[in-house]
Structures are given as C-alpha cells and as structure tokens.
C-alpha cells in the first residue's frame, strides 16, 4: 500500500495551473502509481485530494465528493495590493 506522502506527491505532479476535473486527476494519479507498482484505490486518492485541498496545497471548486462535477488546480498567486 502506498504511503500518503507518495500519493500526495503523485497527485501534485498531476495537478496543473488550470482547472481539471477531479476524476481526471484521480485516474491519472492511479495510473502513475500503478506504473510504480503501487495499488491504490480511487477512493484513497480522492481522500488525499481532499486533504491537499484542506491544507491549501491545491484549490478546488465544486463538491470534491462528486469527482466529475468538481475541479482542482494549483493555487493561484494572489495579486498584491498597494495600499
């Protein structure tokens, strides 16, 4: 079984600066881990995506429990305000 940190690192390799369907990120992550010889369920990967979102490592929109109706991306830099 893959360690959470390995799953997280693989998810982070799949997430881009543009919005992607959560289902696509899960599928790509599972495939990459399988190629490394790790068997991880889609549900476990989804759990790690929620953890990454909670920590602010990725951004999400929509209900992450609905993989095809939610999207994730890398956090966007906030424009600085000169006040």
HTML snippet that shows the backbone in 3Dmol.js (N, CA, C, O; Angstrom):
<script src="https://3Dmol.org/build/3Dmol-min.js"></script>
<div id="view" style="width:600px;height:400px;position:relative"></div>
<script>
const pdb = `
ATOM      1  N   UNK A   1       0.846  -1.191   0.000  1.00  0.00           N
ATOM      2  CA  UNK A   1       0.000   0.000   0.000  1.00  0.00           C
ATOM      3  C   UNK A   1       0.881   1.240   0.000  1.00  0.00           C
ATOM      4  O   UNK A   1       1.857   1.323   0.745  1.00  0.00           O
ATOM      5  N   UNK A   2       0.536   2.173  -0.818  1.00  0.00           N
ATOM      6  CA  UNK A   2       1.319   3.407  -0.947  1.00  0.00           C
ATOM      7  C   UNK A   2       1.150   4.282   0.296  1.00  0.00           C
ATOM      8  O   UNK A   2       0.077   4.350   0.895  1.00  0.00           O
ATOM      9  N   UNK A   3       2.233   4.938   0.656  1.00  0.00           N
ATOM     10  CA  UNK A   3       2.191   5.889   1.758  1.00  0.00           C
ATOM     11  C   UNK A   3       1.429   7.137   1.318  1.00  0.00           C
ATOM     12  O   UNK A   3       1.435   7.485   0.137  1.00  0.00           O
ATOM     13  N   UNK A   4       0.771   7.811   2.268  1.00  0.00           N
ATOM     14  CA  UNK A   4       0.043   9.042   1.949  1.00  0.00           C
ATOM     15  C   UNK A   4       0.951  10.058   1.270  1.00  0.00           C
ATOM     16  O   UNK A   4       0.534  10.734   0.329  1.00  0.00           O
ATOM     17  N   UNK A   5       2.200  10.170   1.746  1.00  0.00           N
ATOM     18  CA  UNK A   5       3.114  11.166   1.179  1.00  0.00           C
ATOM     19  C   UNK A   5       3.417  10.857  -0.291  1.00  0.00           C
ATOM     20  O   UNK A   5       3.577  11.779  -1.092  1.00  0.00           O
ATOM     21  N   UNK A   6       3.499   9.575  -0.654  1.00  0.00           N
ATOM     22  CA  UNK A   6       3.745   9.196  -2.051  1.00  0.00           C
ATOM     23  C   UNK A   6       2.521   9.502  -2.910  1.00  0.00           C
ATOM     24  O   UNK A   6       2.648   9.969  -4.042  1.00  0.00           O
ATOM     25  N   UNK A   7       1.346   9.238  -2.369  1.00  0.00           N
ATOM     26  CA  UNK A   7       0.106   9.562  -3.090  1.00  0.00           C
ATOM     27  C   UNK A   7       0.019  11.072  -3.286  1.00  0.00           C
ATOM     28  O   UNK A   7      -0.268  11.547  -4.385  1.00  0.00           O
ATOM     29  N   UNK A   8       0.270  11.823  -2.215  1.00  0.00           N
ATOM     30  CA  UNK A   8       0.214  13.291  -2.287  1.00  0.00           C
ATOM     31  C   UNK A   8       1.183  13.823  -3.341  1.00  0.00           C
ATOM     32  O   UNK A   8       0.821  14.690  -4.136  1.00  0.00           O
ATOM     33  N   UNK A   9       2.409  13.307  -3.349  1.00  0.00           N
ATOM     34  CA  UNK A   9       3.413  13.773  -4.307  1.00  0.00           C
ATOM     35  C   UNK A   9       2.973  13.476  -5.739  1.00  0.00           C
ATOM     36  O   UNK A   9       3.185  14.289  -6.639  1.00  0.00           O
ATOM     37  N   UNK A  10       2.367  12.323  -5.946  1.00  0.00           N
ATOM     38  CA  UNK A  10       1.912  11.951  -7.285  1.00  0.00           C
ATOM     39  C   UNK A  10       0.732  12.818  -7.702  1.00  0.00           C
ATOM     40  O   UNK A  10       0.660  13.254  -8.851  1.00  0.00           O
ATOM     41  N   UNK A  11      -0.199  13.073  -6.776  1.00  0.00           N
ATOM     42  CA  UNK A  11      -1.319  13.973  -7.080  1.00  0.00           C
ATOM     43  C   UNK A  11      -0.784  15.342  -7.490  1.00  0.00           C
ATOM     44  O   UNK A  11      -1.250  15.925  -8.469  1.00  0.00           O
ATOM     45  N   UNK A  12       0.188  15.851  -6.748  1.00  0.00           N
ATOM     46  CA  UNK A  12       0.726  17.178  -7.025  1.00  0.00           C
ATOM     47  C   UNK A  12       1.405  17.241  -8.397  1.00  0.00           C
ATOM     48  O   UNK A  12       1.457  18.305  -9.013  1.00  0.00           O
ATOM     49  N   UNK A  13       1.927  16.103  -8.878  1.00  0.00           N
ATOM     50  CA  UNK A  13       2.509  16.065 -10.221  1.00  0.00           C
ATOM     51  C   UNK A  13       1.429  16.143 -11.296  1.00  0.00           C
ATOM     52  O   UNK A  13       1.695  16.596 -12.410  1.00  0.00           O
ATOM     53  N   UNK A  14       0.215  15.707 -10.973  1.00  0.00           N
ATOM     54  CA  UNK A  14      -0.871  15.671 -11.943  1.00  0.00           C
ATOM     55  C   UNK A  14      -1.667  16.978 -11.993  1.00  0.00           C
ATOM     56  O   UNK A  14      -2.243  17.315 -13.027  1.00  0.00           O
ATOM     57  N   UNK A  15      -1.698  17.707 -10.883  1.00  0.00           N
ATOM     58  CA  UNK A  15      -2.479  18.937 -10.809  1.00  0.00           C
ATOM     59  C   UNK A  15      -1.744  20.049 -11.561  1.00  0.00           C
ATOM     60  O   UNK A  15      -0.527  20.191 -11.449  1.00  0.00           O
ATOM     61  N   UNK A  16      -2.497  20.825 -12.322  1.00  0.00           N
ATOM     62  CA  UNK A  16      -1.914  21.886 -13.145  1.00  0.00           C
ATOM     63  C   UNK A  16      -2.399  23.256 -12.669  1.00  0.00           C
ATOM     64  O   UNK A  16      -3.173  23.359 -11.717  1.00  0.00           O
ATOM     65  N   UNK A  17      -1.933  24.300 -13.346  1.00  0.00           N
ATOM     66  CA  UNK A  17      -2.375  25.651 -13.009  1.00  0.00           C
ATOM     67  C   UNK A  17      -3.788  25.926 -13.508  1.00  0.00           C
ATOM     68  O   UNK A  17      -4.461  26.822 -12.998  1.00  0.00           O
ATOM     69  N   UNK A  18      -4.238  25.173 -14.488  1.00  0.00           N
ATOM     70  CA  UNK A  18      -5.607  25.346 -14.992  1.00  0.00           C
ATOM     71  C   UNK A  18      -6.526  24.322 -14.310  1.00  0.00           C
ATOM     72  O   UNK A  18      -6.072  23.288 -13.821  1.00  0.00           O
ATOM     73  N   UNK A  19      -7.811  24.631 -14.290  1.00  0.00           N
ATOM     74  CA  UNK A  19      -8.784  23.734 -13.683  1.00  0.00           C
ATOM     75  C   UNK A  19      -8.837  22.420 -14.464  1.00  0.00           C
ATOM     76  O   UNK A  19      -8.824  22.412 -15.695  1.00  0.00           O
ATOM     77  N   UNK A  20      -8.898  21.313 -13.726  1.00  0.00           N
ATOM     78  CA  UNK A  20      -9.080  19.974 -14.302  1.00  0.00           C
ATOM     79  C   UNK A  20     -10.141  19.254 -13.483  1.00  0.00           C
ATOM     80  O   UNK A  20     -10.274  19.487 -12.281  1.00  0.00           O
ATOM     81  N   UNK A  21     -10.888  18.385 -14.133  1.00  0.00           N
ATOM     82  CA  UNK A  21     -11.865  17.577 -13.411  1.00  0.00           C
ATOM     83  C   UNK A  21     -11.142  16.715 -12.377  1.00  0.00           C
ATOM     84  O   UNK A  21     -10.084  16.147 -12.652  1.00  0.00           O
ATOM     85  N   UNK A  22     -11.721  16.629 -11.204  1.00  0.00           N
ATOM     86  CA  UNK A  22     -11.156  15.802 -10.139  1.00  0.00           C
ATOM     87  C   UNK A  22     -11.035  14.357 -10.607  1.00  0.00           C
ATOM     88  O   UNK A  22     -10.052  13.686 -10.290  1.00  0.00           O
ATOM     89  N   UNK A  23     -12.021  13.868 -11.357  1.00  0.00           N
ATOM     90  CA  UNK A  23     -11.987  12.489 -11.862  1.00  0.00           C
ATOM     91  C   UNK A  23     -10.748  12.241 -12.721  1.00  0.00           C
ATOM     92  O   UNK A  23     -10.146  11.170 -12.642  1.00  0.00           O
ATOM     93  N   UNK A  24     -10.365  13.214 -13.535  1.00  0.00           N
ATOM     94  CA  UNK A  24      -9.185  13.065 -14.394  1.00  0.00           C
ATOM     95  C   UNK A  24      -7.921  12.981 -13.557  1.00  0.00           C
ATOM     96  O   UNK A  24      -7.055  12.148 -13.824  1.00  0.00           O
ATOM     97  N   UNK A  25      -7.807  13.828 -12.557  1.00  0.00           N
ATOM     98  CA  UNK A  25      -6.628  13.810 -11.686  1.00  0.00           C
ATOM     99  C   UNK A  25      -6.548  12.474 -10.944  1.00  0.00           C
ATOM    100  O   UNK A  25      -5.462  11.910 -10.803  1.00  0.00           O
ATOM    101  N   UNK A  26      -7.674  11.971 -10.474  1.00  0.00           N
ATOM    102  CA  UNK A  26      -7.700  10.682  -9.778  1.00  0.00           C
ATOM    103  C   UNK A  26      -7.239   9.572 -10.718  1.00  0.00           C
ATOM    104  O   UNK A  26      -6.408   8.746 -10.338  1.00  0.00           O
ATOM    105  N   UNK A  27      -7.766   9.544 -11.935  1.00  0.00           N
ATOM    106  CA  UNK A  27      -7.415   8.495 -12.898  1.00  0.00           C
ATOM    107  C   UNK A  27      -5.931   8.546 -13.266  1.00  0.00           C
ATOM    108  O   UNK A  27      -5.269   7.511 -13.329  1.00  0.00           O
ATOM    109  N   UNK A  28      -5.413   9.750 -13.509  1.00  0.00           N
ATOM    110  CA  UNK A  28      -4.003   9.901 -13.874  1.00  0.00           C
ATOM    111  C   UNK A  28      -3.090   9.512 -12.715  1.00  0.00           C
ATOM    112  O   UNK A  28      -2.036   8.910 -12.920  1.00  0.00           O
ATOM    113  N   UNK A  29      -3.500   9.858 -11.501  1.00  0.00           N
ATOM    114  CA  UNK A  29      -2.709   9.512 -10.318  1.00  0.00           C
ATOM    115  C   UNK A  29      -2.677   8.000 -10.125  1.00  0.00           C
ATOM    116  O   UNK A  29      -1.620   7.425  -9.865  1.00  0.00           O
ATOM    117  N   UNK A  30      -3.833   7.359 -10.252  1.00  0.00           N
ATOM    118  CA  UNK A  30      -3.902   5.897 -10.095  1.00  0.00           C
ATOM    119  C   UNK A  30      -3.017   5.214 -11.121  1.00  0.00           C
ATOM    120  O   UNK A  30      -2.300   4.270 -10.790  1.00  0.00           O
ATOM    121  N   UNK A  31      -3.057   5.680 -12.364  1.00  0.00           N
ATOM    122  CA  UNK A  31      -2.243   5.084 -13.428  1.00  0.00           C
ATOM    123  C   UNK A  31      -0.750   5.243 -13.138  1.00  0.00           C
ATOM    124  O   UNK A  31       0.018   4.294 -13.296  1.00  0.00           O
ATOM    125  N   UNK A  32      -0.342   6.435 -12.715  1.00  0.00           N
ATOM    126  CA  UNK A  32       1.068   6.681 -12.413  1.00  0.00           C
ATOM    127  C   UNK A  32       1.538   5.803 -11.251  1.00  0.00           C
ATOM    128  O   UNK A  32       2.630   5.238 -11.300  1.00  0.00           O
ATOM    129  N   UNK A  33       0.712   5.690 -10.206  1.00  0.00           N
ATOM    130  CA  UNK A  33       1.084   4.850  -9.065  1.00  0.00           C
ATOM    131  C   UNK A  33       1.153   3.378  -9.465  1.00  0.00           C
ATOM    132  O   UNK A  33       2.040   2.652  -9.018  1.00  0.00           O
ATOM    133  N   UNK A  34       0.222   2.942 -10.302  1.00  0.00           N
ATOM    134  CA  UNK A  34       0.215   1.540 -10.763  1.00  0.00           C
ATOM    135  C   UNK A  34       1.498   1.239 -11.533  1.00  0.00           C
ATOM    136  O   UNK A  34       2.071   0.159 -11.388  1.00  0.00           O
ATOM    137  N   UNK A  35       1.949   2.185 -12.348  1.00  0.00           N
ATOM    138  CA  UNK A  35       3.194   2.004 -13.106  1.00  0.00           C
ATOM    139  C   UNK A  35       4.405   1.887 -12.182  1.00  0.00           C
ATOM    140  O   UNK A  35       5.415   1.282 -12.541  1.00  0.00           O
ATOM    141  N   UNK A  36       4.292   2.480 -10.975  1.00  0.00           N
ATOM    142  CA  UNK A  36       5.359   2.382  -9.971  1.00  0.00           C
ATOM    143  C   UNK A  36       5.221   1.104  -9.134  1.00  0.00           C
ATOM    144  O   UNK A  36       6.033   0.844  -8.246  1.00  0.00           O
ATOM    145  N   UNK A  37       4.191   0.318  -9.428  1.00  0.00           N
ATOM    146  CA  UNK A  37       3.974  -0.919  -8.684  1.00  0.00           C
ATOM    147  C   UNK A  37       3.115  -0.754  -7.443  1.00  0.00           C
ATOM    148  O   UNK A  37       3.036  -1.666  -6.621  1.00  0.00           O
ATOM    149  N   UNK A  38       2.469   0.399  -7.295  1.00  0.00           N
ATOM    150  CA  UNK A  38       1.615   0.666  -6.135  1.00  0.00           C
ATOM    151  C   UNK A  38       0.151   0.486  -6.525  1.00  0.00           C
ATOM    152  O   UNK A  38      -0.277   0.982  -7.567  1.00  0.00           O
ATOM    153  N   UNK A  39      -0.609  -0.209  -5.709  1.00  0.00           N
ATOM    154  CA  UNK A  39      -2.046  -0.329  -5.937  1.00  0.00           C
ATOM    155  C   UNK A  39      -2.766   0.551  -4.936  1.00  0.00           C
ATOM    156  O   UNK A  39      -2.696   0.333  -3.727  1.00  0.00           O
ATOM    157  N   UNK A  40      -3.462   1.552  -5.462  1.00  0.00           N
ATOM    158  CA  UNK A  40      -4.188   2.489  -4.614  1.00  0.00           C
ATOM    159  C   UNK A  40      -5.576   2.666  -5.202  1.00  0.00           C
ATOM    160  O   UNK A  40      -5.724   2.828  -6.414  1.00  0.00           O
ATOM    161  N   UNK A  41      -6.597   2.635  -4.348  1.00  0.00           N
ATOM    162  CA  UNK A  41      -7.977   2.790  -4.821  1.00  0.00           C
ATOM    163  C   UNK A  41      -8.247   4.238  -5.206  1.00  0.00           C
ATOM    164  O   UNK A  41      -7.603   5.166  -4.719  1.00  0.00           O
ATOM    165  N   UNK A  42      -9.221   4.400  -6.097  1.00  0.00           N
ATOM    166  CA  UNK A  42      -9.654   5.744  -6.474  1.00  0.00           C
ATOM    167  C   UNK A  42     -10.136   6.501  -5.239  1.00  0.00           C
ATOM    168  O   UNK A  42      -9.911   7.705  -5.116  1.00  0.00           O
ATOM    169  N   UNK A  43     -10.803   5.789  -4.323  1.00  0.00           N
ATOM    170  CA  UNK A  43     -11.334   6.427  -3.111  1.00  0.00           C
ATOM    171  C   UNK A  43     -10.211   6.974  -2.228  1.00  0.00           C
ATOM    172  O   UNK A  43     -10.336   8.057  -1.656  1.00  0.00           O
ATOM    173  N   UNK A  44      -9.116   6.221  -2.119  1.00  0.00           N
ATOM    174  CA  UNK A  44      -7.978   6.676  -1.305  1.00  0.00           C
ATOM    175  C   UNK A  44      -7.348   7.922  -1.930  1.00  0.00           C
ATOM    176  O   UNK A  44      -6.981   8.856  -1.217  1.00  0.00           O
ATOM    177  N   UNK A  45      -7.222   7.936  -3.258  1.00  0.00           N
ATOM    178  CA  UNK A  45      -6.665   9.101  -3.937  1.00  0.00           C
ATOM    179  C   UNK A  45      -7.579  10.308  -3.717  1.00  0.00           C
ATOM    180  O   UNK A  45      -7.102  11.412  -3.453  1.00  0.00           O
ATOM    181  N   UNK A  46      -8.890  10.097  -3.825  1.00  0.00           N
ATOM    182  CA  UNK A  46      -9.848  11.186  -3.593  1.00  0.00           C
ATOM    183  C   UNK A  46      -9.719  11.726  -2.169  1.00  0.00           C
ATOM    184  O   UNK A  46      -9.814  12.933  -1.947  1.00  0.00           O
ATOM    185  N   UNK A  47      -9.505  10.832  -1.213  1.00  0.00           N
ATOM    186  CA  UNK A  47      -9.313  11.242   0.183  1.00  0.00           C
ATOM    187  C   UNK A  47      -8.080  12.133   0.315  1.00  0.00           C
ATOM    188  O   UNK A  47      -8.113  13.134   1.032  1.00  0.00           O
ATOM    189  N   UNK A  48      -6.996  11.777  -0.370  1.00  0.00           N
ATOM    190  CA  UNK A  48      -5.772  12.566  -0.314  1.00  0.00           C
ATOM    191  C   UNK A  48      -5.956  13.918  -1.007  1.00  0.00           C
ATOM    192  O   UNK A  48      -5.396  14.918  -0.559  1.00  0.00           O
ATOM    193  N   UNK A  49      -6.732  13.960  -2.089  1.00  0.00           N
ATOM    194  CA  UNK A  49      -7.018  15.232  -2.762  1.00  0.00           C
ATOM    195  C   UNK A  49      -7.756  16.154  -1.809  1.00  0.00           C
ATOM    196  O   UNK A  49      -7.460  17.348  -1.751  1.00  0.00           O
ATOM    197  N   UNK A  50      -8.717  15.616  -1.056  1.00  0.00           N
ATOM    198  CA  UNK A  50      -9.438  16.434  -0.072  1.00  0.00           C
ATOM    199  C   UNK A  50      -8.485  16.953   1.001  1.00  0.00           C
ATOM    200  O   UNK A  50      -8.608  18.095   1.443  1.00  0.00           O
ATOM    201  N   UNK A  51      -7.534  16.115   1.419  1.00  0.00           N
ATOM    202  CA  UNK A  51      -6.559  16.549   2.425  1.00  0.00           C
ATOM    203  C   UNK A  51      -5.663  17.660   1.867  1.00  0.00           C
ATOM    204  O   UNK A  51      -5.380  18.636   2.561  1.00  0.00           O
ATOM    205  N   UNK A  52      -5.220  17.513   0.627  1.00  0.00           N
ATOM    206  CA  UNK A  52      -4.393  18.546  -0.007  1.00  0.00           C
ATOM    207  C   UNK A  52      -5.164  19.852  -0.140  1.00  0.00           C
ATOM    208  O   UNK A  52      -4.601  20.931   0.046  1.00  0.00           O
ATOM    209  N   UNK A  53      -6.444  19.755  -0.459  1.00  0.00           N
ATOM    210  CA  UNK A  53      -7.286  20.950  -0.563  1.00  0.00           C
ATOM    211  C   UNK A  53      -7.440  21.610   0.811  1.00  0.00           C
ATOM    212  O   UNK A  53      -7.355  22.832   0.929  1.00  0.00           O
ATOM    213  N   UNK A  54      -7.664  20.807   1.834  1.00  0.00           N
ATOM    214  CA  UNK A  54      -7.825  21.343   3.193  1.00  0.00           C
ATOM    215  C   UNK A  54      -6.573  22.084   3.663  1.00  0.00           C
ATOM    216  O   UNK A  54      -6.664  23.082   4.377  1.00  0.00           O
ATOM    217  N   UNK A  55      -5.412  21.589   3.259  1.00  0.00           N
ATOM    218  CA  UNK A  55      -4.137  22.210   3.643  1.00  0.00           C
ATOM    219  C   UNK A  55      -3.796  23.414   2.783  1.00  0.00           C
ATOM    220  O   UNK A  55      -2.879  24.166   3.115  1.00  0.00           O
ATOM    221  N   UNK A  56      -4.516  23.613   1.683  1.00  0.00           N
ATOM    222  CA  UNK A  56      -4.233  24.731   0.796  1.00  0.00           C
ATOM    223  C   UNK A  56      -3.170  24.433  -0.245  1.00  0.00           C
ATOM    224  O   UNK A  56      -2.704  25.342  -0.932  1.00  0.00           O
ATOM    225  N   UNK A  57      -2.777  23.163  -0.372  1.00  0.00           N
ATOM    226  CA  UNK A  57      -1.778  22.791  -1.378  1.00  0.00           C
ATOM    227  C   UNK A  57      -2.371  22.827  -2.787  1.00  0.00           C
ATOM    228  O   UNK A  57      -1.651  23.030  -3.764  1.00  0.00           O
ATOM    229  N   UNK A  58      -3.689  22.630  -2.885  1.00  0.00           N
ATOM    230  CA  UNK A  58      -4.404  22.760  -4.155  1.00  0.00           C
ATOM    231  C   UNK A  58      -5.689  23.531  -3.894  1.00  0.00           C
ATOM    232  O   UNK A  58      -6.124  23.654  -2.749  1.00  0.00           O
ATOM    233  N   UNK A  59      -6.297  24.052  -4.959  1.00  0.00           N
ATOM    234  CA  UNK A  59      -7.593  24.728  -4.863  1.00  0.00           C
ATOM    235  C   UNK A  59      -8.641  23.839  -5.511  1.00  0.00           C
ATOM    236  O   UNK A  59      -8.331  23.052  -6.406  1.00  0.00           O
ATOM    237  N   UNK A  60      -9.876  23.966  -5.059  1.00  0.00           N
ATOM    238  CA  UNK A  60     -10.952  23.189  -5.661  1.00  0.00           C
ATOM    239  C   UNK A  60     -12.175  24.071  -5.872  1.00  0.00           C
ATOM    240  O   UNK A  60     -12.338  25.112  -5.237  1.00  0.00           O
ATOM    241  N   UNK A  61     -13.019  23.621  -6.778  1.00  0.00           N
ATOM    242  CA  UNK A  61     -14.336  24.240  -6.926  1.00  0.00           C
ATOM    243  C   UNK A  61     -15.326  23.108  -7.139  1.00  0.00           C
ATOM    244  O   UNK A  61     -15.039  22.129  -7.828  1.00  0.00           O
ATOM    245  N   UNK A  62     -16.492  23.259  -6.536  1.00  0.00           N
ATOM    246  CA  UNK A  62     -17.490  22.194  -6.566  1.00  0.00           C
ATOM    247  C   UNK A  62     -17.296  21.251  -5.394  1.00  0.00           C
ATOM    248  O   UNK A  62     -16.402  21.440  -4.570  1.00  0.00           O
ATOM    249  N   UNK A  63     -18.134  20.243  -5.328  1.00  0.00           N
ATOM    250  CA  UNK A  63     -18.109  19.244  -4.255  1.00  0.00           C
ATOM    251  C   UNK A  63     -17.112  18.159  -4.622  1.00  0.00           C
ATOM    252  O   UNK A  63     -17.352  17.393  -5.556  1.00  0.00           O
ATOM    253  N   UNK A  64     -15.991  18.079  -3.901  1.00  0.00           N
ATOM    254  CA  UNK A  64     -14.961  17.100  -4.214  1.00  0.00           C
ATOM    255  C   UNK A  64     -15.457  15.661  -4.130  1.00  0.00           C
ATOM    256  O   UNK A  64     -14.833  14.764  -4.698  1.00  0.00           O
ATOM    257  N   UNK A  65     -16.558  15.424  -3.439  1.00  0.00           N
ATOM    258  CA  UNK A  65     -17.123  14.074  -3.382  1.00  0.00           C
ATOM    259  C   UNK A  65     -17.740  13.681  -4.724  1.00  0.00           C
ATOM    260  O   UNK A  65     -17.931  12.498  -5.006  1.00  0.00           O
ATOM    261  N   UNK A  66     -18.048  14.681  -5.544  1.00  0.00           N
ATOM    262  CA  UNK A  66     -18.602  14.436  -6.876  1.00  0.00           C
ATOM    263  C   UNK A  66     -17.470  14.642  -7.878  1.00  0.00           C
ATOM    264  O   UNK A  66     -17.280  15.745  -8.391  1.00  0.00           O
ATOM    265  N   UNK A  67     -16.732  13.592  -8.150  1.00  0.00           N
ATOM    266  CA  UNK A  67     -15.487  13.687  -8.908  1.00  0.00           C
ATOM    267  C   UNK A  67     -15.660  14.316 -10.279  1.00  0.00           C
ATOM    268  O   UNK A  67     -14.789  15.057 -10.735  1.00  0.00           O
ATOM    269  N   UNK A  68     -16.767  14.032 -10.939  1.00  0.00           N
ATOM    270  CA  UNK A  68     -16.971  14.569 -12.292  1.00  0.00           C
ATOM    271  C   UNK A  68     -17.576  15.968 -12.276  1.00  0.00           C
ATOM    272  O   UNK A  68     -17.639  16.630 -13.312  1.00  0.00           O
ATOM    273  N   UNK A  69     -18.014  16.414 -11.120  1.00  0.00           N
ATOM    274  CA  UNK A  69     -18.634  17.737 -11.002  1.00  0.00           C
ATOM    275  C   UNK A  69     -17.792  18.697 -10.172  1.00  0.00           C
ATOM    276  O   UNK A  69     -18.283  19.732  -9.721  1.00  0.00           O
ATOM    277  N   UNK A  70     -16.534  18.355  -9.972  1.00  0.00           N
ATOM    278  CA  UNK A  70     -15.628  19.248  -9.240  1.00  0.00           C
ATOM    279  C   UNK A  70     -14.323  19.339 -10.009  1.00  0.00           C
ATOM    280  O   UNK A  70     -14.014  18.499 -10.855  1.00  0.00           O
ATOM    281  N   UNK A  71     -13.564  20.382  -9.693  1.00  0.00           N
ATOM    282  CA  UNK A  71     -12.301  20.609 -10.375  1.00  0.00           C
ATOM    283  C   UNK A  71     -11.237  21.044  -9.374  1.00  0.00           C
ATOM    284  O   UNK A  71     -11.540  21.600  -8.318  1.00  0.00           O
ATOM    285  N   UNK A  72      -9.987  20.778  -9.733  1.00  0.00           N
ATOM    286  CA  UNK A  72      -8.859  21.160  -8.884  1.00  0.00           C
ATOM    287  C   UNK A  72      -7.786  21.821  -9.744  1.00  0.00           C
ATOM    288  O   UNK A  72      -7.714  21.605 -10.953  1.00  0.00           O
ATOM    289  N   UNK A  73      -6.954  22.634  -9.086  1.00  0.00           N
ATOM    290  CA  UNK A  73      -5.803  23.254  -9.738  1.00  0.00           C
ATOM    291  C   UNK A  73      -4.794  23.654  -8.674  1.00  0.00           C
ATOM    292  O   UNK A  73      -5.077  23.609  -7.477  1.00  0.00           O
ATOM    293  N   UNK A  74      -3.613  24.045  -9.134  1.00  0.00           N
ATOM    294  CA  UNK A  74      -2.613  24.590  -8.218  1.00  0.00           C
ATOM    295  C   UNK A  74      -3.093  25.948  -7.729  1.00  0.00           C
ATOM    296  O   UNK A  74      -3.793  26.650  -8.458  1.00  0.00           O
ATOM    297  N   UNK A  75      -2.730  26.329  -6.513  1.00  0.00           N
ATOM    298  CA  UNK A  75      -3.142  27.643  -6.005  1.00  0.00           C
ATOM    299  C   UNK A  75      -2.602  28.758  -6.901  1.00  0.00           C
ATOM    300  O   UNK A  75      -1.468  28.702  -7.378  1.00  0.00           O
ATOM    301  N   UNK A  76      -3.424  29.749  -7.111  1.00  0.00           N
ATOM    302  CA  UNK A  76      -3.049  30.889  -7.937  1.00  0.00           C
ATOM    303  C   UNK A  76      -2.461  31.976  -7.049  1.00  0.00           C
ATOM    304  O   UNK A  76      -2.925  32.204  -5.933  1.00  0.00           O
ATOM    305  N   UNK A  77      -1.438  32.638  -7.559  1.00  0.00           N
ATOM    306  CA  UNK A  77      -0.827  33.747  -6.816  1.00  0.00           C
ATOM    307  C   UNK A  77      -1.846  34.870  -6.684  1.00  0.00           C
ATOM    308  O   UNK A  77      -2.519  35.239  -7.646  1.00  0.00           O
ATOM    309  N   UNK A  78      -1.939  35.383  -5.522  1.00  0.00           N
ATOM    310  CA  UNK A  78      -2.863  36.496  -5.278  1.00  0.00           C
ATOM    311  C   UNK A  78      -2.192  37.792  -5.715  1.00  0.00           C
ATOM    312  O   UNK A  78      -1.036  38.026  -5.363  1.00  0.00           O
ATOM    313  N   UNK A  79      -2.881  38.633  -6.466  1.00  0.00           N
ATOM    314  CA  UNK A  79      -2.260  39.915  -6.848  1.00  0.00           C
ATOM    315  C   UNK A  79      -2.020  40.770  -5.609  1.00  0.00           C
ATOM    316  O   UNK A  79      -2.866  40.861  -4.719  1.00  0.00           O
ATOM    317  N   UNK A  80      -0.853  41.389  -5.575  1.00  0.00           N
ATOM    318  CA  UNK A  80      -0.534  42.255  -4.428  1.00  0.00           C
ATOM    319  C   UNK A  80      -1.265  43.577  -4.576  1.00  0.00           C
ATOM    320  O   UNK A  80      -1.404  44.118  -5.674  1.00  0.00           O
ATOM    321  N   UNK A  81      -1.725  44.079  -3.444  1.00  0.00           N
ATOM    322  CA  UNK A  81      -2.387  45.394  -3.469  1.00  0.00           C
ATOM    323  C   UNK A  81      -1.443  46.395  -2.821  1.00  0.00           C
ATOM    324  O   UNK A  81      -0.814  46.109  -1.803  1.00  0.00           O
ATOM    325  N   UNK A  82      -1.357  47.544  -3.414  1.00  0.00           N
ATOM    326  CA  UNK A  82      -0.514  48.613  -2.873  1.00  0.00           C
ATOM    327  C   UNK A  82      -1.391  49.603  -2.125  1.00  0.00           C
ATOM    328  O   UNK A  82      -1.858  50.593  -2.689  1.00  0.00           O
ATOM    329  N   UNK A  83      -1.604  49.325  -0.870  1.00  0.00           N
ATOM    330  CA  UNK A  83      -2.453  50.205  -0.055  1.00  0.00           C
ATOM    331  C   UNK A  83      -1.612  50.927   0.955  1.00  0.00           C
ATOM    332  O   UNK A  83      -2.134  51.718   1.741  1.00  0.00           O
TER     333      UNK A  83
END
`;
const viewer = $3Dmol.createViewer("view");
viewer.addModel(pdb, "pdb");
viewer.setStyle({}, {cartoon: {color: "spectrum"}});
viewer.zoomTo();
viewer.render();
</script>
